C-alpha cells in the first residue's frame, strides 16, 4: 500500500510517500531511521525535546552504519533503550523543494529500557499505550502515521 501526504513545513509544501515493505527504491539516500519501539510492558516509547512535541526515537545514519545500527544507536541515545529485535516496516520518500528526494526508514522494535538520562536534544521519554499513540505522537493523526502504527502492531518481532 502506498500513501501520500502533503505537509506544509516552514511555508513550503513537502510531499511524503509511504510504502510498506522491505524493497527500497534504488538511488535515494537514507537520511533518517526511526522506530516504533515497544517496551517490555507493550507500551510504545516516545521521546521529546520539549515535553510537548512527541516523536519516535530515531535520527540520521552515521558514515558506515547499517540502518539497524542507526536505530540501535539512536534508541540508546534518545530513549536510553536497548534494541533487542527489530524489523523493517517500510520507507517514506520525502520530496522537499529545498533538496533532492531522500528516504526515511521505519522499523518496529522490541526494546529494554534503561534508566533515563536526558542528553543531547532529547530531554523527555514517555511510555504510551498502543491505543493512545496516535493522540500523543506529534504527527500521529496523519494517514501515514495511522498506517505505520497499524503495520507496527502487526509486526512479528522475535
WOPEZI-V36087 format. One line per field, one symbol per residue. ss: DSSP state (H for helix, E for strand, C for the rest). phi: phi as a letter, one per 40 degrees, with the letter a starting at -180 (. if undefined). psi: psi as a letter, one per 40 degrees, with the letter a starting at -180 (. if undefined). A space follows every 10 residues. Layout:
ss = ???
phi = ???
psi = ???
//
This chain:
ss = CEEEEEEEEC CEEEEEEEEE CCCCCCCCCE EEEEEEEECC CCCEEEEECC CCCEEEEEEC CCCCCCHHHH HHHHHHHHHC EEEEEEEEEE EEEEEECCCC CEEEEEEEEE EEECCCCCEC CECEEEEECH HHHHHHECCC CCHHHHHHHH HHHHCCCC
phi = .bbbbbbcbf gbcbbbbcbc hbccccgbcc babaaccbcd cgcccbbacb gbcbacciic ccdbccdccc dcccccccbf bcccaaacci abcbbbccac dabbcbbbab bbcbdcbdaf ccbbbacbcd ccddcbcdbc cccccdcdcc cccccccc
psi = hhhhhhhhhf eihhhhhhhi iehiiiehih eihiihhhid eeiihiiide edhiiihiah iiceiidddd ddddddddef hhhdiihhda ihhhhheeii iiihihiiih ihhihhhhib eheiihhhid eeddedhdfe eidddddddd dddeigh.
//
